[in-house]
């Protein structure tokens, strides 16, 4: 590795972005710019351009943009689509304009068609209709992939695309409105425990299946592909634990210590029936997850407890 390579993690305060910053701090040879909320507003083209002009990052990982679970996608489709389109357009263009050596753009498993052959291989992107509950967000992520591809084809920029499996971990979002499924379940199970509620309601039937990878494992995968993958085709960043939503809720209750009954609200949407990514390309580079699911889940719950204490939030 060249000493003092400069890297910018756009979205360094996100779950994956913060995990990647922690990972980079353990490695010699990287100089991180824009960390600790010192980066620009990614939706502001002038701010992004000025930041790239002043810091001249050689490597960029774009982990920014707004995200959320099913409820957030239903309530805020315009903001989710707009913020991701603007942030990605600004970061990718600035990376080209200021001669970034390599950029890794992170998309989502939501980008795959709703009724997709499982596990999902990269060739299946754009092969069918998207899941309606997250279509605006997914379209924004797909547009980012195609934008990276366009700059590669026209200008020869080494811009690559990773498709993230569902992530969880230290620093997760536990907001009642915007959190993903694990963050939401941890918060609600904890609330049910401390308030002595006899039941915990879970959205949907509990039957859909999801794959989960600990954020710090995904950070390792991001660094690996940033250094060793250079192809126009996207690469799935996956290979984690696959569970039904019912199995996930049961695991969360075990970790939290909630002993009440799970109740499934079938009037609420399930989302995609199954969402598991084929990890073959990543595995061929030598990557495999290291953190066992319930170990990572326990670390995520401890992170939630710290955030509650830090912000003195009553739950």
C-alpha positions in Angstrom: 0.0 0.0 0.0 1.2 3.5 -0.9 1.8 5.5 2.3 -0.7 8.2 3.1 -3.3 7.5 0.5 -6.1 10.0 1.0 -9.7 8.6 1.2 -13.1 10.2 1.6 -16.0 8.2 3.0 -19.0 10.0 1.8 -21.7 9.3 4.4 -19.1 8.6 7.1 -21.8 9.0 9.8 -23.9 6.2 8.3 -23.8 2.7 9.7 -21.6 1.3 6.9 -19.6 4.6 6.6 -18.8 4.8 10.3 -17.8 1.1 10.3 -15.5 1.7 7.4 -13.9 4.8 9.0 -13.2 2.6 12.1 -11.6 0.0 9.9 -9.5 2.5 8.1 -8.2 3.9 11.3 -6.8 0.5 12.1 -4.8 0.4 8.8 -1.5 2.1 8.1 -1.3 4.1 4.9 -4.7 5.9 4.9 -5.3 9.5 5.5 -9.1 10.1 6.0 -10.6 13.4 5.0 -14.1 14.6 5.9 -14.5 12.3 8.9 -16.4 13.1 12.1 -19.0 15.2 10.3 -16.4 17.4 8.6 -17.6 16.4 5.1 -19.8 18.5 2.9 -23.6 18.5 2.5 -23.7 15.8 -0.2 -26.9 17.2 -1.8 -25.1 20.6 -2.4 -23.1 20.5 -5.6 -21.0 23.6 -4.8 -20.1 22.3 -1.3 -19.1 18.9 -2.7 -17.1 20.4 -5.5 -15.3 22.7 -3.1 -14.5 19.8 -0.7 -13.0 17.7 -3.4 -11.0 20.6 -4.8 -9.6 21.4 -1.3 -8.9 17.8 -0.1 -8.1 16.0 -3.3 -9.1 12.5 -2.2 -7.5 9.7 -4.2 -10.1 7.1 -3.1 -13.8 7.6 -2.4 -16.4 5.3 -0.9 -19.9 6.6 -1.4 -21.9 5.4 1.6 -24.1 8.5 1.9 -27.7 9.2 1.1 -30.9 8.8 3.1 -32.3 5.4 3.9 -34.9 3.6 6.0 -37.1 0.6 6.5 -40.5 -0.1 5.0 -42.3 2.6 7.0 -39.8 5.3 6.0 -40.0 4.2 2.3 -43.8 4.5 2.5 -43.8 7.9 4.3 -40.9 9.7 2.6 -40.5 8.3 -0.9 -39.7 11.8 -2.4 -37.0 12.6 0.1 -35.4 9.2 -0.2 -35.3 9.4 -3.9 -34.2 13.1 -4.1 -31.5 12.9 -1.5 -29.9 9.8 -3.0 -30.0 11.1 -6.6 -28.5 14.4 -5.6 -25.8 13.0 -3.3 -24.7 10.4 -5.8 -24.7 12.8 -8.8 -22.6 15.3 -6.8 -20.1 12.8 -5.4 -19.6 10.8 -8.7 -19.2 14.0 -10.8 -16.7 15.6 -8.3 -14.7 12.3 -8.2 -14.4 12.5 -12.0 -13.7 16.2 -12.1 -10.9 16.1 -9.5 -9.2 12.9 -10.7 -10.1 10.4 -8.0 -8.1 7.2 -8.5 -11.0 4.9 -7.6 -14.5 5.2 -6.3 -16.7 2.5 -4.7 -20.4 3.3 -4.9 -22.6 1.4 -2.4 -26.1 0.4 -3.6 -28.7 -1.8 -1.9 -30.2 -5.2 -2.2 -33.5 -3.3 -2.6 -32.2 -2.6 -6.2 -33.1 -6.2 -7.2 -36.5 -7.1 -8.7 -39.2 -8.1 -6.2 -39.7 -11.6 -7.5 -36.1 -12.5 -8.2 -34.4 -15.9 -8.5 -32.7 -16.6 -5.1 -30.0 -16.1 -4.2 -29.7 -13.0 -6.4 -26.8 -12.8 -8.8 -25.6 -9.5 -10.2 -26.8 -10.3 -13.7 -30.5 -10.1 -12.4 -30.4 -6.4 -11.8 -33.0 -4.6 -13.9 -34.5 -8.0 -15.0 -38.0 -7.3 -13.5 -40.3 -5.0 -11.6 -39.1 -3.6 -8.2 -40.7 -4.0 -4.8 -43.4 -1.3 -4.7 -42.8 -0.3 -1.1 -39.2 0.8 -1.9 -39.3 1.6 -5.6 -38.3 5.3 -5.4 -35.3 4.5 -3.2 -34.3 1.5 -5.3 -34.5 3.5 -8.6 -32.2 6.1 -7.1 -29.7 3.4 -6.2 -30.0 1.9 -9.7 -29.4 5.3 -11.2 -26.2 5.6 -9.2 -25.0 2.3 -10.6 -25.7 3.5 -14.1 -24.1 6.9 -13.5 -20.8 5.1 -12.4 -21.0 2.9 -15.4 -21.5 5.9 -17.7 -18.4 7.7 -16.4 -16.4 4.5 -16.7 -17.4 4.0 -20.3 -17.0 7.6 -21.4 -14.0 8.7 -19.4 -12.4 5.4 -18.2 -12.9 6.3 -14.5 -12.3 3.4 -12.2 -15.7 3.6 -10.5 -17.1 0.3 -9.1 -20.4 -0.6 -7.5 -21.1 -2.8 -4.5 -24.6 -4.1 -3.6 -25.0 -4.3 0.1 -26.9 -7.0 2.0 -29.0 -5.9 4.9 -26.6 -4.5 7.6 -26.8 -4.0 11.3 -24.3 -3.2 14.0 -22.7 -0.6 16.3 -24.1 2.9 15.6 -27.3 1.5 13.9 -30.3 3.8 13.5 -32.8 3.1 16.2 -35.2 5.9 15.3 -39.0 4.9 15.5 -39.5 6.4 12.0 -36.4 5.8 9.9 -34.8 2.6 11.3 -34.3 -0.7 9.4 -35.8 -3.9 10.7 -33.1 -4.8 13.3 -32.9 -1.4 14.7 -36.7 -1.1 14.9 -37.1 -4.5 16.5 -34.4 -3.8 19.1 -36.0 -0.6 20.1 -39.5 -1.9 20.3 -38.5 -5.1 22.1 -36.6 -3.1 24.7 -39.6 -0.8 25.2 -41.9 -3.8 25.6 -39.5 -5.3 28.2 -39.1 -2.2 30.4 -42.8 -1.3 30.3 -43.9 -4.9 31.0 -46.0 -5.3 27.8 -47.3 -8.8 27.3 -47.1 -8.7 23.5 -44.8 -7.3 20.8 -46.3 -6.5 17.4 -44.2 -7.2 14.3 -45.2 -5.9 10.9 -46.3 -8.4 8.3 -46.6 -12.2 8.4 -43.1 -13.0 9.7 -42.5 -15.2 6.6 -40.3 -13.0 4.4 -36.6 -13.9 4.6 -33.7 -11.5 4.8 -29.9 -11.8 4.8 -28.0 -9.9 7.5 -24.3 -9.0 7.6 -22.6 -7.2 10.6 -21.5 -3.7 9.6 -17.9 -4.2 10.5 -17.7 -7.3 8.3 -19.2 -5.3 5.5 -16.5 -2.6 6.1 -13.8 -5.3 5.6 -15.6 -6.3 2.3 -15.7 -2.6 1.1 -12.0 -2.2 1.7 -11.2 -5.5 0.0 -13.1 -4.6 -3.2 -11.8 -1.1 -3.2 -8.3 -2.5 -3.4 -8.8 -5.6 -5.5 -11.9 -5.3 -7.6 -11.9 -3.3 -10.8 -14.8 -4.3 -13.1 -17.8 -2.6 -14.6 -20.2 -5.3 -13.3 -21.5 -4.7 -9.7 -20.4 -7.0 -7.0 -22.7 -8.3 -4.2 -21.3 -7.5 -0.7 -23.0 -10.4 1.0 -22.6 -13.9 2.5 -24.2 -13.4 5.9 -27.0 -15.1 7.9 -30.4 -15.6 6.4 -33.5 -15.6 8.6 -37.2 -15.2 8.4 -38.6 -12.1 10.0 -40.2 -14.3 12.7 -36.8 -15.9 13.4 -35.2 -12.5 13.5 -37.8 -11.2 16.0 -37.3 -14.2 18.2 -33.5 -13.7 18.1 -33.9 -10.0 19.0 -36.2 -11.0 21.9 -33.6 -13.4 23.2 -30.8 -10.8 23.1 -33.0 -8.1 24.7 -34.4 -10.4 27.3 -38.1 -9.8 26.3 -40.2 -12.9 27.2 -43.6 -11.7 26.0 -45.6 -13.0 23.0 -44.9 -12.0 19.4 -48.0 -10.9 17.4 -47.8 -10.4 13.6 -49.8 -7.6 12.1 -50.7 -9.1 8.7 -52.4 -5.8 7.6 -48.9 -4.4 7.3 -46.7 -5.0 4.2 -44.1 -7.7 4.0 -41.9 -6.3 1.4 -40.0 -8.6 -0.8 -40.7 -12.3 -0.1 -37.0 -13.2 0.1 -33.9 -11.1 -0.3 -30.6 -13.0 -0.3 -27.6 -12.1 -2.4 -25.2 -14.5 -4.2 -21.8 -13.9 -2.7 -19.7 -15.8 -5.2 -17.8 -12.9 -6.7 -16.8 -11.6 -3.2 -16.0 -15.0 -1.9 -13.6 -15.5 -4.9 -11.6 -12.5 -3.6 -11.2 -14.4 -0.3 -13.8 -12.6 1.9 -16.0 -14.3 4.5 -17.9 -12.8 7.4 -16.2 -13.2 10.9 -18.9 -12.1 13.3 -21.6 -14.7 14.3 -25.1 -13.3 14.0 -26.2 -13.3 17.7 -22.8 -11.9 18.7 -23.3 -9.0 16.4 -26.9 -8.7 17.5 -25.8 -8.4 21.1 -23.2 -5.8 20.2 -26.0 -3.9 18.4 -28.2 -4.0 21.5 -25.4 -2.7 23.6 -24.9 0.2 21.1 -28.7 0.9 21.5 -28.4 1.0 25.3 -25.4 3.4 25.0 -27.4 5.7 22.7 -30.3 5.8 25.0 -28.1 6.7 28.0 -26.1 9.3 26.0 -29.2 11.1 24.8 -31.2 10.4 27.9 -34.1 9.1 25.8 -36.9 7.5 27.8 -38.0 4.2 26.2 
